[in-house]
Amino acid sequence: MKFVPVKSICLQIFLLFFISGNYTFAQNGTAPSGPQLNAIQTAVPFMTITPDSRAGGMGDVGVASEPDINSQYWNAAKYVFMESQGGVALSYTPWLRKLINDINLAYLAGFYKIDEKQVVSAALRYFSLGQIVFTDNYGTPQGIYVPNEFAIDAGYSRLLTDNFSGGIVFRFIRSDLTGRQIVGGSDSKAAMAIAGDLGFFYRKSDLRLGSKDAILGLGIQFANMGNKVSYTENQEKSFLPINLRLGGALTVNLDDYNSISVMADINKLLVPTPPVWATDSIGTPIRDADGNQVIEYGKNPYVAVPVGMFQSFYDAPGVLMNDGSRSVFREEINEITYSVGLEYWYRKQFAIRGGYFHEHETKGNRKYFTVGMGLRLNVFALDFSYLVPVKQQNPLANTLRFTLGFEFGGN
């Protein structure tokens, strides 16, 4: 029987977004002249998709923004500064509608305050990749399967000082892309991982900016730190999208009715960068005495998780300069993504949001603007966001997100 390999399934669905973004390719399938594409690849890339509408309307900013029900994804340490006793939110995102019409991401998050210093939280993320038709060598359909992935979280956050908090999240991840079918001559399996997040948040709410009251937020989060996974026994295991996120936010109360927030995040995957493999004059890979492929530039990516996290800061093969040399520092800088966001509130009931997300062209080339709106009515909240890519014909175009929230026990 003929089955689509696991890696092919992932690449078919995520290639344009996670690897090539809106990078322009020539008709013969080769990259155009210019910087060489060398994007970092990970397993379960759905873990990097912004799940909620508020952050999705602000350029995917959230590590230091004012806390909300969906803080579990961005920085669980923010929960202790929530004014309400608890809350639940449900988000829904139709994904990559320019490519396939049945890929969806659903996100359910909630929290509960044990007391003024402690909060417990939980979340469920479910990603459906649409239908895949399996065929034999003659193209005869052999069955239909809907690949899916999900992650279940449990978190705890605590106030450490009056203005500083910490949070930890434990996560179980399961990714089933083939329905246990044969892949490359081997039985496939669902990939499973145990991971965790660690975050810290600083919030100063009694600042003065001129004659206005202001709130400063600073945050840091290490996300998805966990074991490597594979889908077959003979497949090299892949890293989870381990990520370092840093950010800041400033909120200014213009008067009793109006406030505005400006915020920014930077992100870096703590995953080894693919090296440049050595080849001979006709392009055949060069191998050492043990049969291992020789690396010409960069570092060995097949290392343990802790080693890979530290190595990710200096293992890039380097950007090829005009003089023929390679700049490792420049490529490491290129691996950082930047997000900026703006949020305006009127009477804490109606919000308008905007933002921008930037990724270097050699690392995925995701560049897009976002806009969003929010409405608060008593204990209920409704948020909406819309993504506008910088370039035309982008698979992310027209991405919508919807979030419905409910809070209780607050002012």
Secondary structure, DSSP 8 states (H G I E B T S, - for coil): -B---HHHHHHHHHIIIIISTT----TTS---SSS-------S-GGGGS--SHHHHTTTS--SSS---TTHHHH-GGGGGG-SSSEEEEEEEEE--TTT-SS-EEEEEEEEEESSSSEEEEEEEEEEE---EEEE-TT--EEEEE--EEEEEEEEEEEE-SSSEEEEEEEEEEEEESSTT-EETTEEB--EEEEEEEEEEEEEEEEEEETTEEEEEEEEEEEEEEE--B-SBTTS--B----EEEEEEEEEEE-SSSEEEEEEEEEEEE-S----EE-B-TTS-B-B-TTS-B-EEES--S---HHHHHHHTTT----EE-TTS-EEHHHHHHHT-EEEEEEEEEETTTEEEEEEEEE--TTTT--EEEEEEEEEEETTEEEEEEEEEESSSS-TTTT-EEEEEEEEES--
